[in-house]
């Protein structure tokens, strides 16, 4: 059985004008904790928030963040990063990231970095269209890293996995 082509599969999809009387700009915003807002109101419907996380992409021409479901698209505001690491799990001595869009992928330690508040950031979706994308570990995911942390000397901490070792603090 051949599946029907979605409008988003058309090579000019992102160049089509907005529907009559509408704009490609929106007031949808993704905050630094991974919560979606419309205007100032949080998106409280769990399934809609879940869907929004799966619709994140970059516009192929200008690189701005968009939400697209294959039938329509709109620009939206990303306050920090487009993806969040909700949790991690161990698989054969390696770390598997569980991302905010429900996908999973191995952690690449070479991309991990910390900001001045100790929050960990990394690159994800390197093979995705428009990728790689930045992601931020939630507090919960960061606490799950404990078995992979070791003293790196002089007050520093290193993250150690099968794929490598990287200094994350100190």
C-alpha positions in Angstrom: 0.0 0.0 0.0 1.4 3.4 -1.0 0.8 6.2 1.6 -0.5 9.5 0.4 2.0 12.3 0.1 1.5 15.0 2.7 1.8 18.7 1.6 5.0 18.9 3.7 6.6 16.4 1.4 6.4 18.9 -1.5 9.7 20.6 -2.2 8.1 24.0 -2.1 6.0 23.5 1.0 7.9 26.0 3.2 7.6 28.6 0.5 3.8 28.5 0.1 2.1 31.6 1.4 0.1 31.5 4.6 -3.6 30.7 4.3 -5.7 33.7 3.4 -6.0 36.2 6.3 -3.3 34.4 8.4 0.4 34.8 9.1 3.3 32.4 9.4 4.3 34.2 12.7 2.7 33.0 15.9 2.7 33.8 19.6 3.6 30.2 20.5 6.6 30.1 22.7 8.8 27.3 24.2 10.3 28.4 27.5 13.6 27.4 29.1 12.0 24.5 31.0 10.4 22.9 28.0 6.8 24.2 28.4 4.8 25.6 25.5 2.8 28.8 25.9 0.3 30.5 23.5 0.4 34.2 24.2 0.9 34.1 28.0 -1.2 31.0 28.7 0.5 27.7 29.2 -0.5 24.9 26.8 -2.2 22.6 29.4 -3.6 19.9 27.1 -1.1 17.2 27.5 -1.5 15.6 24.1 -1.3 19.0 22.4 1.9 19.8 24.2 3.3 16.4 23.4 2.4 16.9 19.7 4.0 20.4 19.6 7.3 18.8 20.8 7.2 16.4 17.8 6.6 19.2 15.3 9.8 21.1 16.0 11.9 21.8 12.9 14.0 24.5 11.3 12.8 26.5 8.2 15.0 25.3 5.4 15.6 28.8 4.0 16.1 31.0 7.1 16.9 28.5 9.8 14.3 29.9 12.2 12.4 27.4 14.4 9.1 26.3 13.1 6.3 23.9 14.2 5.2 21.7 11.3 2.8 18.7 11.2 3.3 18.1 7.5 0.0 19.9 6.6 0.9 23.4 7.8 3.7 25.3 9.6 4.3 28.4 11.6 7.2 30.2 13.2 7.5 30.0 17.0 9.8 31.4 19.7 12.4 29.2 21.4 13.6 30.9 24.6 16.6 28.6 25.2 16.7 25.3 23.2 14.2 23.4 21.1 14.7 20.0 22.7 15.0 18.8 26.3 16.4 15.6 27.7 13.5 14.3 29.9 15.4 11.3 31.3 18.3 8.9 30.5 18.7 5.2 30.6 21.8 3.0 30.6 22.3 0.5 27.7 25.5 -1.6 27.7 27.6 1.1 29.5 26.3 3.9 27.3 23.8 6.6 28.0 20.6 6.7 26.0 18.8 10.1 26.0 15.0 10.3 26.1 14.1 13.5 24.4 11.1 15.8 24.7 9.7 14.6 21.4 9.7 11.0 22.6 12.6 9.9 20.5 15.7 8.2 22.0 19.4 8.4 20.9 22.8 7.8 22.4 24.5 10.6 24.2 27.6 12.0 22.4 29.8 13.1 25.3 31.8 15.3 23.0 28.8 17.7 22.7 28.1 18.1 26.5 28.8 21.5 28.0 27.7 23.3 31.2 26.6 26.9 31.7 27.5 29.0 34.7 24.5 27.6 36.6 25.6 24.0 36.1 22.9 23.2 33.6 24.0 20.7 31.0 23.5 21.3 27.3 24.3 19.0 24.4 23.7 18.4 20.7 21.0 16.0 19.5 19.5 14.9 16.3 22.7 15.3 14.2 21.2 13.2 11.4 17.8 14.9 11.4 16.8 17.4 8.7 18.0 20.8 10.0 20.1 19.1 12.7 22.0 19.0 14.9 19.8 20.8 17.5 20.7 22.0 20.9 19.1 20.3 23.9 19.1 20.9 27.7 19.0 18.3 30.3 16.1 18.6 32.8 17.1 18.6 36.4 15.7 15.0 36.6 17.8 13.8 33.7 20.9 15.5 35.3 20.3 13.6 38.6 20.2 10.3 36.6 23.8 10.9 35.4 25.2 10.2 38.9 26.4 6.6 38.0 28.3 8.1 35.1 30.1 10.8 37.0 33.6 10.5 38.5 36.1 12.8 40.2 38.3 14.4 37.6 40.7 16.0 40.2 41.0 19.5 41.5 37.2 19.8 42.2 36.2 18.8 38.7 33.7 16.2 37.6 33.8 14.1 34.5 31.0 12.3 32.7 32.3 8.9 31.6 30.5 6.6 29.1 31.5 3.9 26.6 31.7 6.6 24.0 34.1 8.9 25.9 34.9 11.1 28.8 34.1 14.8 29.2 34.7 17.3 32.0 31.2 18.7 33.0 32.0 20.8 36.1 34.8 22.4 38.0 
